[in-house]
């Protein structure tokens, strides 16, 4: 069994997108392996986006259909088109919290 399979996961709803869609829009996030969060923070100016890309299990933020829908040339551009900056930050913080860092300001969706 891989390390990723044992990582904690949680689901978070994006209220603004749920209201617009008329149905819950939920992101399933997972913790990142040891050191990955810190590595992403050091290597990029857009650390929140890279943390979200690495820690989002669902939806597939790299899917061609999602990129086409939001007209993003890259997965990072798709995220910027789909989410507000604060939503990106909150989701990245949630990944960090699952990884053992920080506290979060968004609510976990219970099954």
C-alpha positions, 0 to 999 in steps of 0.5 A, a space after each residue: 500500500 502506498 503512502 498516499 493511500 494512507 493520507 487523511 482526506 476530507 471534503 469541502 463545499 464551495 458555497 458560491 459555486 454550489 449556489 450557482 450550480 444549484 447543487 453541492 460543489 464539493 472538493 475532496 482534499 488529501 494530505 500531502 506526504 512529509 515535506 511536500 507542502 514546504 517544498 511547494 511553498 519554496 519552489 513557486 510564487 503560486 504556492 496555494 495553487 500548487 498545493 491545491 493541485 497536489 492535494 485535490 483528489 476530486 474533482 480532477 483539476 487537471 482534466 481536459 473537460 474542466 480546462 475547456 469549461 473554464 478556458 484554462 490553458 493550464 490547470 493553474 489557469 483553470 483554477 484561477 478562472 474557477 475559484 476566487 483567490 480566497 477560495 483557493 487560499 482556503 482550500 490550500 489551507 485545508 490541504 495544509 491542515 490535513 498535512 498537519 499544518 495550520 488551522 482552517 476557516 472552512 467547514 468540512 462536509 460530513 457524509 
